[in-house]
Amino acid sequence: MIRGWRLYVFILPAFLYFIIFCYGPMYGVQIAFKDFIPAKGIWGSPWVGLKHFSMFFGSHAFDTVIKNTVSISLYTLIAGFPAPVILALMLNEVKGKFFKKLVQNVTYAPHFISMVVMAGMIIMYLSPNGIVNQLFEHAGIAKIPFLEKASYFNDIYVFSGIWQNVGWGSIIYLAALAGIDPQLHEAAIVDGATRMQRIIYINIPSLIPTMVIILILDAGGIMNVGFEKVYLLQNPLNLEASEVISTYVYKVGLLKAQYSFSAAIGLFNTLINLSLMLLVNKISRVVSKTSLW
């Protein structure tokens, strides 16, 4: 440590960040097991054990928020996980530098759009008098109430997310493809391999370790559906499909001031994510010998 003190100085800001903003706030997790009264503080509030967990498990909202959260997360994982891989493989085969950079810039740009702006664009395009329905009307097709039917919410959320993040997500796969030894492709060409065969037998196997790591990390956040986008697209007509854990916690925790109850829900959510990540990591280590640890 003495010889490499400069390296430790480099990681010190990141170390302090996690200590202050991630581990420090864990002190407040105990309010999930108490009837928190702000005037008495965390230590002075009475201990109630698993009361708030039992309330959540027995509430009418439990089935709805769990079902919606899991369905949106799994849908996002199944539909969104392959998209950046496919885009990276396609971009890797583009020979024209100008066209390749143009496509990269066009696909990266949506990632930097504010979530509020993104939700506004979706509402503007898909509202009853939005651009899409106006085109349908001109084409003689009946208007579709995209944002007013719960059945459309998952599709809107997932595919708008893919459009926004597919370019950014492909960066790490492009970096992995850039690290492939060119001699592998040269040898394959000499042996008569087609471009598709080289993609299947060289490029994709080279991406598998990276894909596994990304999958493990995604599994660790499968119960975390982004609050901002869901809340901004939410309305009374699609609430049946759009009420997820993050929006429910906001409503009962901040709007109704049920701090202990919302903390219990958040802790339950975190434990599920942790368990899934550990499980997927273990399965990956056994099956593919690739894991986070």
C-alpha positions as a printed Julia matrix, in Angstrom:
293×3 Matrix{Float64}:
   0.0     0.0     0.0
   2.89    2.36    0.73
   4.48    1.72   -2.67
   1.16    2.15   -4.49
  -0.25    5.05   -2.45
  -0.88    7.08   -5.61
  -3.29    4.43   -6.87
  -5.18    4.49   -3.57
  -5.45    8.27   -3.83
  -7.04    7.81   -7.26
  -9.74    5.47   -5.92
 -10.33    7.53   -2.78
 -13.09    9.77   -4.29
 -15.04    6.7    -5.49
 -14.49    4.99   -2.14
 -15.78    8.04   -0.23
 -18.73    8.35   -2.6
 -19.95    4.83   -1.81
 -19.3     5.22    1.92
 -21.15    8.55    2.19
 -24.03    8.07   -0.26
 -24.55    4.28   -0.3
 -23.44    2.79    3.01
 -24.07    5.83    5.22
 -27.81    6.04    4.46
 -28.22    2.37    5.47
 -28.42    3.7     9.02
 -31.94    4.85    8.21
 -33.1     1.41    7.01
 -34.09    0.59   10.59
 -37.2     2.79   10.27
 -38.67   -0.08    8.23
 -38.9    -1.97   11.55
 -40.22    1.0    13.55
 -43.24    3.3    13.64
 -41.17    6.3    12.65
 -42.21    9.57   14.31
 -40.15   12.54   13.04
 -40.4    14.36   16.37
 -38.87   11.4    18.22
 -36.24   10.62   15.6
 -35.08    7.21   14.43
 -33.79    5.99   17.8
 -36.79    7.29   19.76
 -39.46    5.76   17.52
 -41.07    2.53   18.82
 -39.91   -0.81   17.45
 -42.66   -2.81   15.67
 -40.67   -5.57   13.96
 -42.16   -6.9    10.71
 -45.46   -5.03   11.05
 -44.99   -2.9     7.91
 -43.84   -5.86    5.81
 -46.98   -7.74    6.82
 -49.1    -4.7     5.95
 -47.54   -4.55    2.48
 -47.91   -8.28    1.82
 -51.54   -8.13    2.9
 -52.46   -4.89    1.11
 -54.67   -4.81   -1.97
 -51.88   -3.1    -3.91
 -49.29   -5.86   -3.34
 -50.33   -8.14   -6.21
 -50.75   -5.25   -8.62
 -47.45   -3.46   -8.02
 -45.43   -6.71   -7.97
 -47.08   -8.0   -11.15
 -46.6    -4.69  -12.97
 -43.0    -4.27  -11.82
 -41.97   -7.8   -12.77
 -43.82   -7.76  -16.11
 -42.28   -4.44  -17.2
 -38.8    -5.49  -16.03
 -38.88   -8.89  -17.73
 -40.33   -7.36  -20.9
 -37.55   -4.75  -20.89
 -34.9    -7.44  -20.33
 -36.19   -9.81  -23.01
 -36.83   -7.16  -25.66
 -34.07   -4.71  -24.75
 -31.12   -6.96  -23.93
 -30.48   -8.24  -27.51
 -30.99   -4.84  -29.16
 -27.57   -3.24  -28.38
 -25.82   -6.53  -29.22
 -27.47   -6.65  -32.64
 -26.74   -2.96  -33.27
 -23.08   -3.41  -32.3
 -22.72   -6.42  -34.61
 -24.29   -4.46  -37.46
 -22.16   -1.36  -36.89
 -19.04   -3.5   -36.69
 -19.7    -4.7   -40.24
 -20.12   -1.2   -41.7
 -17.08   -0.27  -43.77
 -17.87    3.36  -44.59
 -16.51    5.5   -41.75
 -18.8     8.48  -42.45
 -21.96    6.37  -42.5
 -20.86    4.44  -39.41
 -20.24    7.63  -37.42
 -23.53    9.08  -38.62
 -25.47    6.03  -37.44
 -23.6     6.02  -34.13
 -24.39    9.69  -33.49
 -28.06    9.23  -34.41
 -28.46    6.2   -32.14
 -26.44    7.68  -29.24
 -28.24   11.05  -29.2
 -31.57    9.9   -27.65
 -29.72    8.69  -24.54
 -29.01   12.31  -23.6
 -32.63   13.43  -23.85
 -34.07   14.42  -20.48
 -36.64   11.95  -19.17
 -39.17   14.77  -18.83
 -38.62   15.74  -22.46
 -38.8    12.09  -23.45
 -42.15   11.63  -21.72
 -43.39   14.86  -23.31
 -42.41   13.56  -26.76
 -44.24   10.27  -26.16
 -47.38   12.1   -25.02
 -47.17   14.5   -27.96
 -46.87   11.65  -30.47
 -49.33    9.18  -28.96
 -52.07   11.35  -27.44
 -55.56   11.18  -29.05
 -54.75   14.32  -31.07
 -51.06   13.49  -31.41
 -49.03   13.09  -34.57
 -49.48    9.31  -34.83
 -53.26    9.46  -34.51
 -53.44   12.35  -36.97
 -51.58   10.18  -39.5
 -53.97    7.32  -38.78
 -56.93    9.68  -39.32
 -55.56   10.84  -42.69
 -55.04    7.21  -43.68
 -58.62    6.35  -42.77
 -57.64    4.35  -39.69
 -59.49    4.81  -36.41
 -57.61    6.65  -33.67
 -55.98    4.48  -31.04
 -55.98    5.71  -27.4
 -52.4     4.57  -26.71
 -52.01    6.35  -23.37
 -55.54    5.7   -22.18
 -55.47    1.9   -22.31
 -53.5    -0.13  -19.79
 -52.81   -2.82  -22.4
 -50.56   -0.46  -24.39
 -48.5     0.86  -21.47
 -45.84   -1.87  -21.34
 -45.2    -1.68  -25.09
 -44.86    2.1   -24.99
 -42.54    2.02  -21.98
 -40.28   -0.76  -23.27
 -39.88    0.21  -26.92
 -39.4     3.91  -26.2
 -36.69    2.82  -23.75
 -35.03    0.66  -26.39
 -35.04    3.56  -28.84
 -33.53    5.85  -26.23
 -30.8     3.52  -24.93
 -29.9     1.05  -27.67
 -27.11    3.19  -29.1
 -25.55    3.94  -25.74
 -25.79    0.29  -24.71
 -23.98   -0.83  -27.86
 -20.78    1.06  -26.93
 -19.48   -1.62  -24.57
 -20.13   -4.33  -27.17
 -18.35   -2.33  -29.87
 -15.38   -2.06  -27.52
 -15.42   -5.84  -27.04
 -15.59   -6.39  -30.81
 -12.66   -4.02  -31.31
 -10.57   -6.24  -29.03
 -10.96   -9.35  -31.22
  -7.69  -10.48  -32.77
  -7.84   -9.65  -36.53
  -5.89  -12.82  -37.26
  -8.97  -14.85  -36.33
 -10.94  -13.19  -39.11
  -8.03  -13.47  -41.54
  -7.72  -17.19  -40.87
 -11.48  -17.65  -41.25
 -11.47  -15.79  -44.59
  -8.61  -17.99  -45.83
 -10.67  -21.05  -44.86
 -13.59  -19.72  -46.91
 -15.85  -18.47  -44.08
 -18.6   -16.06  -45.11
 -19.27  -12.82  -43.25
 -22.27  -14.35  -41.47
 -20.19  -17.36  -40.4
 -17.52  -15.08  -38.98
 -20.19  -13.17  -37.02
 -21.65  -16.41  -35.64
 -18.41  -18.23  -34.83
 -16.02  -15.38  -33.96
 -17.86  -12.18  -33.02
 -20.75  -13.56  -30.98
 -18.6   -15.98  -28.88
 -16.26  -13.05  -28.16
 -19.22  -11.03  -26.85
 -20.61  -13.74  -24.57
 -18.48  -12.88  -21.47
 -19.53   -9.22  -21.73
 -23.16  -10.21  -22.31
 -23.1   -12.44  -19.22
 -21.77   -9.65  -16.99
 -24.38   -7.21  -18.31
 -27.1    -9.83  -17.78
 -26.05  -10.37  -14.16
 -26.12   -6.62  -13.49
 -29.53   -6.33  -15.19
 -30.86   -9.22  -13.1
 -29.77   -7.32   -9.98
 -32.05   -4.44  -10.97
 -35.0    -6.41  -12.3
 -37.33   -5.0    -9.62
 -36.17   -1.42  -10.25
 -38.44    0.12  -12.84
 -37.48    3.76  -13.36
 -39.71    6.12  -11.41
 -39.6     9.24  -13.57
 -40.76    7.82  -16.88
 -43.5     5.65  -15.38
 -44.81    8.49  -13.23
 -44.82   10.97  -16.11
 -46.71    8.6   -18.41
 -49.08    7.47  -15.68
 -52.73    8.54  -15.64
 -55.91    7.19  -14.0
 -56.84    5.25  -17.15
 -53.61    3.22  -17.38
 -52.95    2.95  -13.63
 -53.87   -0.72  -13.7
 -50.65   -1.46  -15.63
 -48.46    1.5   -14.66
 -48.5     1.35  -10.86
 -45.09   -0.1    -9.98
 -43.14   -0.32   -6.73
 -41.26    2.97   -7.25
 -44.43    5.01   -7.88
 -46.3     3.27   -5.08
 -43.49    4.0    -2.62
 -43.53    7.66   -3.67
 -47.27    7.95   -3.13
 -47.43    6.23    0.26
 -44.05    7.46    1.5
 -43.95   11.12    0.51
 -47.52   12.07   -0.37
 -49.1    10.18    2.56
 -46.07   10.49    4.9
 -46.0     6.75    5.7
 -42.23    6.7     5.99
 -41.83    3.37    7.77
 -44.21    1.6     5.42
 -42.43    2.9     2.32
 -39.02    2.05    3.81
 -40.2    -1.53    4.36
 -41.3    -1.77    0.73
 -37.97   -0.36   -0.46
 -36.01   -2.8     1.7
 -38.08   -5.73    0.43
 -37.43   -4.59   -3.15
 -33.67   -4.34   -2.53
 -33.49   -7.8    -0.95
 -35.26   -9.34   -3.95
 -32.81   -7.63   -6.34
 -29.83   -8.79   -4.29
 -31.12  -12.37   -4.2
 -31.68  -12.43   -7.97
 -28.22  -11.05   -8.67
 -26.57  -13.63   -6.4
 -28.59  -16.42   -7.99
 -27.84  -15.4   -11.6
 -24.18  -14.85  -10.75
 -23.92  -18.35   -9.26
 -25.69  -19.97  -12.22
 -23.43  -18.08  -14.63
 -20.3   -19.15  -12.73
 -21.35  -22.8   -12.93
 -22.57  -22.78  -16.54
 -20.22  -20.4   -18.36
 -17.34  -19.85  -15.89
 -18.03  -16.12  -16.2
 -19.25  -14.14  -13.19
 -18.87  -10.89  -11.25
 -16.94  -12.7    -8.52
